[in-house]
Amino acid sequence: MFKRLPLWFVVILVPLDFIAASLAGVVAWLLRFHPMIQSLKPVIFKLSFTEYFYLVLLAAAFNTVVIASLGLYNVRQEVKLLGTVTKLIFAASVTFAAITSAIFIRQELFDSRFLVIAWWFFAISFLLLERSAVNFFIDRLGSKIGFPVIKILLIGQDHVSERLAKILNEDRSLGMRVVKHLFAPDKNEISALVADNLIDEILLADTNYPKEKILELIEFANERHLLFSFVPNLFQTLTVNSKTAVIGDVPFVELRRTPLEGWGKIVKRAADMMGSTLGIIFFAPLMLAIALAIKHDSPGPILYKSKRVGPRGHFTMFKFRTMKVEYCTGEGYPNAAEAEKAENDLIQKYNTRSGPVPKVLNDPRRTKLGRFLENSSLDELPQFLNSLKGDISLVGPRPHLPKEVEKYEKIYHRVFALKPGITGMGQISGRSDLNFEDEFRLDLHYIENWSLWLDLIILLKTPFSILFKRHRS
């Protein structure tokens, strides 16, 4: 989720970031000349503080430019700090690489390693402290008095519009407020709001709004210099990732399937293999402890094997067994037919999710240990083996069951453009709270906007999503 900040506040961030990076250089210099550090390694370079500080200012300016290129001075900022943290670390690392490259190219015999490394460490630390303080101030100020907010006219009458209205009106730090919520306003109603200076933006949340009416709203917004936003329907979601071209004098639009083509596939596979190997090594003691606990908790196999669907057809996915063996469905289990019938009965009675993918809360088939493993997502640790084999990726869409896929409309088969993942957009966005179409849109966004950076963000957010589970919108 994003929040909109006043332009003046974003402008202030530029000098604050510059000062933080410059201060890091000063602290690095003072630390280098501290008697304790000098006793370990005497200073042998001949560089005055004035000359050094000039170089620090250049590095701070370069670092600020990198931060700007990463979009951290936009008026729309992420609500959560994690995305900002990774970008700030990346910016400082790029500047660090630029400094060391410049020293190498100039072939300077300058004992600069301590200063450069110390600058990198303190730059990250000071930038994070500064941004945290700014975020704290923004949230406090926004929640108490509100910024000069974007005044929203919300159009729609379904659950999406109600959810948006609730979020925007409750969280004042987002910088947006719904001043009017109408179902199907005419031009006169909207004109009256504009005349009274009551709205800055029209937000259309009705995905079934007539096309001719949408065009009228867009035209009206352009005439009155209003912002216009809308919640896309399924077709608009599918066509958002496209490019235009011309053959002769005939224009056409090409829908991009995914940027994960050519070298992208090789890079992602290499990242999956490396990440899966590290995951198996790191979690090996925990997985061994879980395996022993499962054997002690209930008789039966440690791993539960189930068929899932990927781009290349069916594959066997591994999970730690979370239910008694007599309730396990699928091939190779003695009571599979009875277990399947029991599962269908449960779904009919207790399904809490719309769409072809059901969700049963407090599933009585789970063991006590299984309930803990599922709630903590520890039951998914064996999927590192699937990722190492190449069945799935570390990050991707949700792995789908064959019986679920049978119920899908053809349009939903877009999710099979990529391998499924251990984690993904749905998991960090409250997968169990999402309906099927919302989850599909998130998976589609990932498929159409894949990058290693996006994978890294999702991987970093996953543990926090698991540890601080809550309803997310």
C-alpha positions as CSV (number, residue, x, y, z in Angstrom):
1,M,0.0,0.0,0.0
2,F,1.1,3.6,-0.7
3,K,0.6,6.9,1.0
4,R,0.7,10.3,-0.6
5,L,2.8,12.9,1.0
6,P,2.8,16.7,0.5
7,L,5.4,17.8,-2.1
8,W,7.1,20.1,0.4
9,F,7.7,17.1,2.7
10,V,9.2,15.0,0.0
11,V,11.5,18.0,-1.0
12,I,12.8,18.1,2.6
13,L,14.0,14.5,2.3
14,V,16.6,15.5,-0.3
15,P,18.7,17.7,1.9
16,L,18.1,15.3,4.9
17,D,19.5,12.3,3.0
18,F,22.4,14.4,1.8
19,I,23.2,15.6,5.3
20,A,22.9,12.0,6.6
21,A,25.4,10.7,4.0
22,S,27.8,13.6,4.6
23,L,27.6,13.1,8.4
24,A,28.6,9.4,7.8
25,G,31.8,10.6,6.2
26,V,32.6,12.9,9.1
27,V,32.0,10.2,11.7
28,A,34.2,7.8,9.6
29,W,37.0,10.4,9.7
30,L,36.7,11.0,13.4
31,L,36.7,7.3,14.1
32,R,39.8,6.7,11.9
33,F,41.7,9.3,13.9
34,H,40.6,8.0,17.3
35,P,43.6,7.0,19.4
36,M,42.4,3.5,19.8
37,I,42.1,2.9,16.0
38,Q,45.4,4.7,15.4
39,S,47.1,2.4,17.9
40,L,45.9,-0.6,15.8
41,K,46.8,0.9,12.5
42,P,48.6,4.3,12.2
43,V,47.4,6.8,9.6
44,I,49.9,6.9,6.7
45,F,47.9,8.8,4.1
46,K,48.4,12.6,3.6
47,L,45.0,13.9,3.0
48,S,43.6,17.0,4.7
49,F,40.2,17.0,6.2
50,T,39.1,19.8,3.8
51,E,40.1,17.7,0.8
52,Y,38.5,14.6,2.3
53,F,35.2,16.5,3.1
54,Y,35.0,17.7,-0.5
55,L,35.1,14.1,-1.6
56,V,32.5,13.2,1.0
57,L,30.2,15.8,-0.3
58,L,30.6,14.4,-3.8
59,A,29.8,10.9,-2.5
60,A,26.8,12.2,-0.6
61,A,25.5,13.9,-3.8
62,F,26.1,10.8,-5.9
63,N,24.2,8.7,-3.2
64,T,21.3,11.2,-3.3
65,V,21.1,10.8,-7.1
66,V,21.0,7.0,-6.7
67,I,18.2,7.3,-4.1
68,A,16.2,9.6,-6.4
69,S,16.6,7.1,-9.3
70,L,15.1,4.4,-7.0
71,G,11.9,6.5,-6.6
72,L,12.4,7.4,-2.9
73,Y,11.5,11.1,-3.6
74,N,8.1,10.4,-5.1
75,V,5.0,11.9,-3.5
76,R,3.6,8.3,-3.4
77,Q,5.6,6.3,-0.8
78,E,5.2,2.8,0.6
79,V,3.5,2.6,3.9
80,K,5.8,-0.1,5.2
81,L,9.4,0.8,5.7
82,L,10.9,-2.5,4.5
83,G,10.9,-1.5,0.8
84,T,12.6,1.8,1.7
85,V,15.2,0.0,3.8
86,T,16.3,-2.3,1.0
87,K,16.5,0.6,-1.5
88,L,18.6,2.7,0.9
89,I,21.0,-0.2,1.4
90,F,21.2,-0.7,-2.3
91,A,21.9,3.0,-2.9
92,A,24.7,3.1,-0.3
93,S,26.2,-0.1,-1.8
94,V,26.2,1.4,-5.4
95,T,27.9,4.5,-4.0
96,F,30.4,2.3,-2.2
97,A,31.1,0.4,-5.4
98,A,31.5,3.7,-7.3
99,I,34.0,5.0,-4.8
100,T,36.2,1.9,-4.8
101,S,36.1,1.8,-8.6
102,A,37.2,5.4,-8.8
103,I,40.1,4.7,-6.4
104,F,41.1,1.6,-8.5
105,I,40.9,3.5,-11.8
106,R,42.9,6.4,-10.5
107,Q,45.5,4.0,-9.0
108,E,45.7,6.0,-5.9
109,L,48.0,4.7,-3.2
110,F,45.6,5.9,-0.5
111,D,44.9,3.9,2.7
112,S,41.2,4.4,2.2
113,R,39.7,1.1,3.0
114,F,38.7,1.9,6.5
115,L,37.2,5.2,5.6
116,V,35.2,3.8,2.7
117,I,33.9,0.8,4.6
118,A,33.1,3.0,7.6
119,W,31.3,5.5,5.4
120,W,29.2,2.7,3.9
121,F,28.2,1.4,7.3
122,F,27.4,4.8,8.8
123,A,25.6,6.0,5.7
124,I,23.2,3.1,5.9
125,S,22.8,3.5,9.6
126,F,22.2,7.3,9.5
127,L,19.9,7.1,6.4
128,L,17.8,4.4,8.1
129,L,17.6,6.4,11.3
130,E,16.7,9.6,9.4
131,R,14.0,7.9,7.3
132,S,12.6,6.1,10.4
133,A,12.3,9.4,12.2
134,V,10.7,11.0,9.2
135,N,8.2,8.1,8.9
136,F,7.5,8.3,12.6
137,F,6.8,12.1,12.3
138,I,4.7,11.6,9.2
139,D,2.5,8.9,10.8
140,R,2.2,10.9,14.0
141,L,1.4,14.1,12.3
142,G,-0.9,12.4,9.8
143,S,-2.8,10.5,12.4
144,K,-3.3,13.5,14.7
145,I,-3.9,16.5,12.4
146,G,-3.7,15.0,8.9
147,F,-1.7,16.5,6.1
148,P,-3.2,18.7,3.4
149,V,-5.1,15.6,2.2
150,I,-6.1,14.5,-1.3
151,K,-9.9,14.8,-1.1
152,I,-11.5,11.8,-2.8
153,L,-14.9,11.3,-4.5
154,L,-15.4,7.5,-4.3
155,I,-17.7,5.9,-6.8
156,G,-19.0,2.4,-6.2
157,Q,-21.4,0.3,-4.2
158,D,-19.7,-3.1,-3.8
159,H,-17.4,-4.5,-1.0
160,V,-14.3,-3.1,-2.7
161,S,-15.5,0.5,-2.4
162,E,-16.6,0.0,1.2
163,R,-13.2,-1.5,2.0
164,L,-11.4,1.4,0.3
165,A,-13.6,4.0,2.1
166,K,-12.9,2.4,5.5
167,I,-9.1,2.3,4.9
168,L,-8.8,5.8,3.6
169,N,-10.9,7.4,6.3
170,E,-9.4,5.4,9.2
171,D,-5.7,5.9,8.3
172,R,-5.2,9.6,8.0
173,S,-1.4,9.1,7.5
174,L,-2.1,7.9,4.0
175,G,-2.8,11.5,3.0
176,M,-6.2,10.7,1.4
177,R,-9.8,11.1,2.6
178,V,-13.1,10.1,1.1
179,V,-15.3,13.2,1.4
180,K,-18.1,11.8,-0.7
181,H,-19.1,8.2,-1.5
182,L,-21.7,8.0,-4.4
183,F,-23.1,5.0,-6.3
184,A,-23.8,6.5,-9.7
185,P,-23.4,10.3,-9.7
186,D,-24.3,12.5,-12.6
187,K,-22.2,15.4,-13.9
188,N,-24.2,17.9,-11.9
189,E,-23.5,16.2,-8.6
190,I,-19.8,16.1,-9.3
191,S,-19.7,19.6,-10.7
192,A,-21.2,20.9,-7.4
193,L,-18.5,19.2,-5.4
194,V,-15.8,20.7,-7.7
195,A,-17.4,24.2,-7.4
196,D,-17.2,24.0,-3.6
197,N,-13.6,22.8,-3.9
198,L,-14.5,19.6,-2.0
199,I,-12.7,17.0,-4.2
200,D,-9.2,16.6,-5.8
201,E,-9.6,13.1,-7.2
202,I,-12.2,10.8,-8.5
203,L,-11.7,7.2,-7.5
204,L,-13.8,4.7,-9.4
205,A,-14.1,1.4,-7.3
206,D,-16.9,-0.2,-9.3
207,T,-15.4,-2.8,-11.6
208,N,-18.7,-3.2,-13.5
209,Y,-19.2,0.5,-14.2
210,P,-20.4,1.1,-17.8
211,K,-17.6,1.9,-20.3
212,E,-19.3,5.0,-21.7
213,K,-19.7,6.4,-18.1
214,I,-16.1,5.7,-17.4
215,L,-15.1,7.7,-20.5
216,E,-17.3,10.5,-19.4
217,L,-15.7,10.5,-15.9
218,I,-12.2,10.6,-17.4
219,E,-13.1,13.5,-19.8
220,F,-14.7,15.4,-16.9
221,A,-11.7,14.8,-14.7
222,N,-9.4,16.1,-17.5
223,E,-11.5,19.2,-18.0
224,R,-11.6,20.1,-14.3
225,H,-7.9,19.1,-13.7
226,L,-8.8,16.4,-11.3
227,L,-6.9,13.2,-10.6
228,F,-8.6,10.0,-11.8
229,S,-8.0,6.5,-10.5
230,F,-9.9,3.3,-10.8
231,V,-9.9,-0.3,-9.6
232,P,-9.3,-2.4,-12.7
233,N,-11.6,-5.2,-13.7
234,L,-10.2,-8.6,-14.8
235,F,-9.7,-7.6,-18.4
236,Q,-8.1,-4.3,-17.5
237,T,-5.7,-6.2,-15.2
238,L,-4.8,-8.6,-18.1
239,T,-4.1,-5.8,-20.6
240,V,-2.2,-3.4,-18.3
241,N,1.2,-4.9,-19.3
242,S,1.3,-4.1,-23.0
243,K,3.3,-2.3,-25.6
244,T,2.3,-0.6,-28.8
245,A,4.0,-1.0,-32.2
246,V,3.3,-0.1,-35.8
247,I,3.5,-2.3,-38.9
248,G,3.4,-0.1,-42.0
249,D,0.7,2.3,-41.0
250,V,-1.3,-0.1,-38.8
251,P,-0.9,0.3,-35.0
252,F,-1.4,-2.7,-32.8
253,V,-1.0,-3.6,-29.1
254,E,1.1,-6.6,-28.0
255,L,0.2,-8.1,-24.6
256,R,3.4,-9.1,-22.8
257,R,3.1,-12.4,-21.1
258,T,6.0,-12.0,-18.6
259,P,9.5,-10.3,-18.6
260,L,10.8,-13.6,-17.4
261,E,12.2,-14.7,-20.8
262,G,15.6,-15.4,-22.2
263,W,18.3,-14.6,-19.6
264,G,15.6,-13.9,-17.0
265,K,14.8,-17.6,-16.8
266,I,18.5,-18.5,-16.3
267,V,19.0,-15.8,-13.6
268,K,15.9,-16.8,-11.7
269,R,16.8,-20.5,-11.9
270,A,20.3,-19.8,-10.6
271,A,18.8,-17.7,-7.7
272,D,16.4,-20.6,-6.9
273,M,19.2,-23.2,-6.8
274,M,21.4,-21.0,-4.6
275,G,18.6,-19.9,-2.3
276,S,17.1,-23.4,-1.9
277,T,20.6,-24.9,-1.1
278,L,21.1,-22.2,1.5
279,G,17.6,-22.7,2.9
280,I,18.1,-26.4,3.2
281,I,21.4,-26.0,5.0
282,F,20.1,-23.2,7.3
283,F,16.9,-24.9,8.2
284,A,18.2,-28.5,8.4
285,P,18.3,-28.6,12.3
286,L,14.8,-27.2,12.5
287,M,13.5,-29.6,9.8
288,L,15.0,-32.5,11.7
289,A,13.4,-31.4,14.9
290,I,10.0,-31.1,13.2
291,A,10.4,-34.5,11.6
292,L,11.0,-36.1,15.0
293,A,8.1,-34.2,16.5
294,I,5.8,-35.5,13.8
295,K,6.8,-39.1,14.3
296,H,6.2,-38.7,18.0
297,D,2.9,-36.9,17.5
298,S,1.1,-39.3,15.3
299,P,1.8,-42.5,13.3
300,G,2.4,-42.2,9.6
301,P,4.9,-40.6,7.1
302,I,6.7,-37.4,8.0
303,L,6.1,-35.8,4.6
304,Y,2.8,-35.3,2.9
305,K,3.0,-35.6,-0.9
306,S,0.3,-34.0,-3.1
307,K,-0.1,-33.5,-6.8
308,R,0.1,-29.9,-7.9
309,V,0.0,-28.2,-11.3
310,G,2.8,-26.2,-12.9
311,P,3.7,-24.9,-16.4
312,R,4.9,-28.4,-17.4
313,G,2.0,-30.4,-16.0
314,H,1.7,-32.2,-12.7
315,F,4.4,-32.6,-10.1
316,T,4.7,-33.9,-6.5
317,M,4.9,-31.2,-3.9
318,F,6.4,-31.9,-0.4
319,K,5.0,-30.6,2.9
320,F,5.3,-31.7,6.5
321,R,2.3,-33.8,7.3
322,T,-0.1,-31.7,9.4
323,M,-3.1,-34.1,9.8
324,K,-3.7,-37.7,10.8
325,V,-2.8,-40.2,8.0
326,E,-6.4,-41.4,7.7
327,Y,-7.4,-37.9,6.5
328,C,-4.6,-37.6,3.9
329,T,-6.0,-37.4,0.3
330,G,-4.2,-38.3,-2.9
331,E,-2.4,-41.3,-4.3
332,G,-0.5,-43.6,-2.0
333,Y,-2.7,-43.1,1.1
334,P,-4.7,-46.1,2.4
335,N,-8.0,-44.2,3.1
336,A,-7.7,-41.7,0.2
337,A,-11.3,-42.2,-1.0
338,E,-12.9,-41.8,2.5
339,A,-10.5,-38.8,3.2
340,E,-11.6,-37.1,-0.1
341,K,-15.3,-37.5,0.9
342,A,-14.7,-36.1,4.4
343,E,-12.8,-33.2,2.9
344,N,-15.7,-32.4,0.5
345,D,-18.2,-32.6,3.4
346,L,-16.1,-30.1,5.4
347,I,-15.8,-27.7,2.5
348,Q,-19.6,-27.8,2.0
349,K,-20.2,-27.0,5.6
350,Y,-17.4,-24.7,6.6
351,N,-15.9,-23.1,3.5
352,T,-15.1,-19.4,4.2
353,R,-13.7,-18.4,0.8
354,S,-15.4,-17.5,-2.5
355,G,-14.2,-18.9,-5.8
356,P,-12.8,-22.3,-6.8
357,V,-10.2,-22.5,-4.1
358,P,-11.9,-23.3,-0.7
359,K,-10.7,-22.4,2.8
360,V,-11.7,-24.2,5.9
361,L,-10.8,-22.4,9.2
362,N,-9.9,-24.5,12.2
363,D,-9.8,-27.7,10.2
364,P,-10.6,-30.5,12.7
365,R,-8.5,-33.0,10.7
366,R,-5.3,-31.2,11.8
367,T,-3.3,-32.5,14.7
368,K,-2.2,-30.0,17.4
369,L,1.3,-30.0,16.0
370,G,-0.1,-29.8,12.5
371,R,-2.1,-26.7,13.4
372,F,1.0,-25.0,14.7
373,L,3.1,-26.0,11.7
374,E,0.4,-24.7,9.3
375,N,-0.2,-21.4,11.2
376,S,3.6,-20.7,11.2
377,S,4.1,-22.0,7.6
378,L,6.8,-24.3,8.9
379,D,5.0,-27.2,7.1
380,E,6.2,-25.6,3.8
381,L,10.0,-25.9,4.6
382,P,10.3,-29.2,2.6
383,Q,9.4,-27.2,-0.5
384,F,13.0,-26.1,-0.7
385,L,13.6,-29.6,-2.1
386,N,11.0,-28.9,-4.8
387,S,12.7,-25.6,-5.6
388,L,16.1,-27.3,-5.8
389,K,14.6,-29.9,-8.2
390,G,13.1,-27.2,-10.4
391,D,9.4,-28.1,-9.8
392,I,8.8,-24.7,-8.2
393,S,10.6,-21.4,-7.5
394,L,11.4,-19.6,-4.3
395,V,8.9,-16.9,-5.4
396,G,5.9,-17.4,-7.7
397,P,2.1,-17.9,-7.8
398,R,0.4,-20.3,-5.4
399,P,0.8,-24.0,-6.2
400,H,-2.6,-25.2,-7.6
401,L,-4.3,-28.5,-6.9
402,P,-5.5,-30.4,-10.1
403,K,-9.1,-30.5,-8.8
404,E,-9.0,-26.8,-8.3
405,V,-7.7,-26.2,-11.8
406,E,-10.5,-28.2,-13.2
407,K,-12.9,-25.5,-12.0
408,Y,-10.9,-22.6,-13.3
409,E,-12.1,-20.6,-16.3
410,K,-9.6,-20.4,-19.1
411,I,-8.6,-16.9,-18.2
412,Y,-7.2,-18.0,-14.9
413,H,-4.7,-20.3,-16.6
414,R,-2.5,-17.3,-17.0
415,V,-1.0,-18.2,-13.6
416,F,0.8,-21.2,-15.2
417,A,3.0,-18.8,-17.2
418,L,5.5,-19.2,-14.4
419,K,6.5,-21.9,-11.9
420,P,4.6,-21.8,-8.6
421,G,6.5,-20.5,-5.6
422,I,7.1,-21.3,-1.9
423,T,6.1,-17.7,-1.3
424,G,4.6,-15.0,-3.4
425,M,2.5,-11.8,-3.7
426,G,-0.5,-13.5,-2.2
427,Q,1.3,-14.7,0.9
428,I,2.6,-11.3,1.8
429,S,-0.7,-9.7,1.1
430,G,-2.9,-11.8,3.4
431,R,-3.5,-14.9,1.2
432,S,-6.0,-16.5,3.6
433,D,-8.1,-13.3,3.7
434,L,-8.2,-12.8,-0.1
435,N,-10.9,-14.0,-2.4
436,F,-9.7,-16.0,-5.5
437,E,-9.9,-13.1,-8.0
438,D,-7.9,-10.8,-5.8
439,E,-5.3,-13.5,-5.4
440,F,-5.3,-14.0,-9.1
441,R,-4.7,-10.3,-9.7
442,L,-1.7,-10.3,-7.4
443,D,-0.2,-13.4,-9.1
444,L,-0.8,-11.8,-12.4
445,H,0.9,-8.6,-11.3
446,Y,3.9,-10.7,-10.3
447,I,4.0,-12.6,-13.6
448,E,3.8,-9.4,-15.6
449,N,6.3,-7.4,-13.5
450,W,8.8,-10.0,-12.5
451,S,12.3,-8.8,-11.5
452,L,15.0,-10.1,-9.2
453,W,14.3,-6.9,-7.1
454,L,10.7,-7.9,-6.7
455,D,11.7,-11.4,-5.7
456,L,14.0,-10.0,-3.1
457,I,11.3,-7.7,-1.7
458,I,8.8,-10.6,-1.4
459,L,11.4,-12.9,0.2
460,L,12.3,-10.2,2.8
461,K,8.6,-9.5,3.6
462,T,7.6,-13.2,3.9
463,P,9.0,-13.8,7.5
464,F,7.3,-10.6,8.7
465,S,4.1,-11.6,7.0
466,I,4.2,-15.0,8.9
467,L,5.3,-13.5,12.2
468,F,2.7,-10.7,12.3
469,K,-0.3,-12.4,10.7
470,R,-3.3,-10.1,10.5
471,H,-6.1,-9.2,8.1
472,R,-4.6,-7.2,5.2
473,S,-6.4,-5.2,2.6
